[in-house]
Amino acid sequence: MQRYFIYLAYDGTNYHGWQIQPNGISVQECLMNALSTFLRREIEVVGAGRTDAGVHASLMVAHFDYDEPLDTESVADKLNRLLPPDISVYRVCRVRPEAHARFDATARTYKYYVTTAKYPFNRQYRCRVYSPLDYERMNEAAKVLFEYTDFTSFSKLHTDVKTNICHITHAEWTREEDATWVFTIRADRFLRNMVRAIVGTLIEVGRGKLSIEGFRRIIEQKDRCKAGTSAPGQALFLVNVEYPDTIFLSPIHL
């Protein structure tokens, strides 16, 4: 049995997230259907993580198994013909049989976009705020994240994870355009709803409603009810998933 990684992107607007849901269409379901149609058998797909309803990915990784050699370039081309316009496969590559898209990932990076501008073509990809935020103050608060590893306060309640420990290696707001700021955060793993909860709480700091010490206390209290409201999903993008080179059997070039 040979294992393959699929590198793909999707606009999450019309999906109930990555994971298969009983009450709505998901990206995982679309990808599995396309693979099963092309390979003429039921194919299971495992993703590097879950993205919530409306959340996008400019780079997601998933794996599947197949018992015959595949022309990876042909697979990518055929999948793109079968998939809807809002899901695109970059490439397919061979990996070691034990490689796992979720458990072998060493880091993931998300970006969250905030703007004060009303621009019709960005409404599905930006979170609009109606007054300027203090991004310098928000960056001071973001630095506090590096001092902690337990992010229970920013996790969706009643999830099936065994630990809320994450190691954040980057967290920073930068200006991208006159009216747009982007929050980039990188960690070895993320909890359900974690990035949106952090962003929503940092926005409270930027509005002057929460002090930096208050932000610290929220982390230390390990209580989701103490943190801010989760920021809307449509402005969040998964932008990278990293793996050790040793799991690949062919070079990966995106």
N, C-alpha and C positions, 0 to 999 in steps of 0.2 A: 504494500500500500504506500503510495507517494503522497506527501503533504505539500500543499501549495498555499502561499500567501497571496491575497488580493489587496492591492492598494487602490482605494477608490475615494470619490468625493460625492457629496450629495447636498442638495438644498432641502432642508428638513421641513419646509413650510407645510407641505401637504401630508406629513407623516406623523404617526403617533410614536415617534422616537425610533431608535435603532431596533430594539428588541421586539420580537413577535408578540402581538397583543390579541386578545380574544375579540376586542371591540373596535378594531381599526387597523388600517394598513400600516406596515412598518417597512423600514429599509431592509432589514434582515430578510423578511418574507419575500420582497421583490428580488433580492439577490439570489436567494435559494431557488425561487421559481425559474429565474433565468438560467442558472447553472443546471438545474434539473432538466429543463427543456433542451438545452444544448447537449448535455451528456447522456440524455435519455434514461436517466435513473434518478431516484430521490437522493439529493445531496444536502447534507447538513453543513451549515456555515456557523463558525464561531467568531465573534467580533472581539476586538481589543478592549472594548468597554461598551457601556450603554450611553447613548445620548437621549435626552428627554424630548418630548414632543416639541416640534418647532425648532429644535437646535440643529445647527448645520455642521458639516465637516468638510474642510478643504483637503483633509487627509485622514482617512480611517483605514485600518488594516483588519482583515479577517482571514481565517484559514478554512480549507476544506480538504478532504481526502479523495483520492481516485486511484483505482488499481491498475491503470494503464498510463504509459508515458503520454504527456500532452505537449503540444506545441504552444508554449505560453503566449506567444504573440498572437496566435490565432484565437486562443481562448479570450484574450482581452478584447479583440476586435469583434468576435461573435457576441460576447456579453454586452458590449456597447450597442449593438444592433437590437438586442432583445430588451434591454433595460429602458425604462422611461427617460425622458429628456432631463429630468432633475437628478439622475444618478449616473455617474461616469466612472469607468474603470481606467486607472492610469496604466497598470501593468499587473501581470501575474508572474510569480517566480517560485522556483522550487526551493524548499527548505528541508531541514532534517526531519525525519518521521516523528520525532518527539517534540518538535518546535510547537509553541502554543502562542497564538496571537494575543491572548490576554495575559497569561502568566509569565511569558518571557519578555514582555515589554519592560524596559528599564526606566522609561520616562514618557510622559505625555505633556503636551502643551496646548493650552486653550487661549483664545483671545476673545475679549468682550468689548464691543464698540458702543460708545456713548456720544451723542451729539445734541447740540442746542438748536440745530437747524431743522426746519420743516421742509423735507424734500421727499416728494411722493415715491421716488424710485428706491429710496433707502428704507422705507417703513418696515420692510420685512427683514432687514439686516442691521438695524441700529435701534438702540434704546434712546428715545428722545427725553431730555430733561429740559425743564422750562426756565431754569435760572442757572447762572454759572456756578460751577463747583470749584472748591479749593483743592486742586490736584496735588499741589505741593504737600498739603496736610494729609491728603489721602495716601501719598507715597510714604510719608512718615509712618502712618498707621500700617501700611502694607509691609514695612520692614519688620514689624512685630511678629508677623507670621513665621519668620525664620527661627524665632526663639522657641517654637512649640512644635510638637508632633501629633498631639491628640486634638482632632478637629471635630469632636462630637457636636460642638455648638453650630457647626455649619453643615451638618449632615441631615438628610431627610430622615424622619422618624420611622421606626419599625422596619428597617431594611434587614436583609439576610446576611450582611457582612459580619465577620467574626471580630474585626478590629477596626477602630477609627484612627489608626496611626498612619500618617502620611508624612513624607519628607519633601517640603517645598524648597526648591533651589532657585526660583526666580519669581518675582512678583512686583510688577512695576506698571505705572500709568505713563504713557508717552503720547505726545501730540502728533496726530497723523495729518490732519488738515485744519483749516482755521476753526471749524466748528466741531471737529471730531477728535475724540481721545480714545485710546485703546489700552485696555488692561491685559497684559500678558502674564500668564502664570504657568509655571512648569513644576511638576512633581513626579515622584515615582508612581503614585496612584492618586485617584480622587474618589471621594465619597459621592453618593447620590445627591445631586443638587448643590454640591459643595461650592463650585465656582460662582453660581448665581447667588448663593447666600452670602459669600464673601463680598461680592460686588455690591449687593444691596446694602450691606452693613457699611462698606467703605463710602458709599454715596451718602449715608447718614453723617459720616465724618466730614465729607466734603460740603455738606449743607450747614455744618456747625451745630448739628443736633446731638453729636456724640464726640466726646473727647478721645484722644489717642489712648489715654489710660482706661477710658470706658471700653474702648475696643479690646484692650488687653484683658480686662475683667470678663468680657463676654467669652473669650477663648477659654479662660481659666475656669469659668463656671460650668463648662461642658453641658450646656442646656440650649437646645435649638430655640426655645421660646424666648431667650434673652437676645438673640441676634436679630438683625433687621430682616425686612421682607425680601424674599428672593427677587432678584432682577428678572425681567421678562426673558423668555428663552430665545426669542428670534434674533437677538444681538450676539449670541454665543456661538463660537466656532471652535471645533477641534481642529488643530492645525498641524499637529505632528505626533507620531508615535515612534519611539526609538527602540532598537533591538541590538543585541551584540552581533557582530559580524559573523561569529562562529556558527550561527544557526542557518545561514544561507548556503545553498549548494550552487547558486549562480549569482553573479554580481547584480546588485540592485541599483538601478539608475532611474530616477523619476524625471 
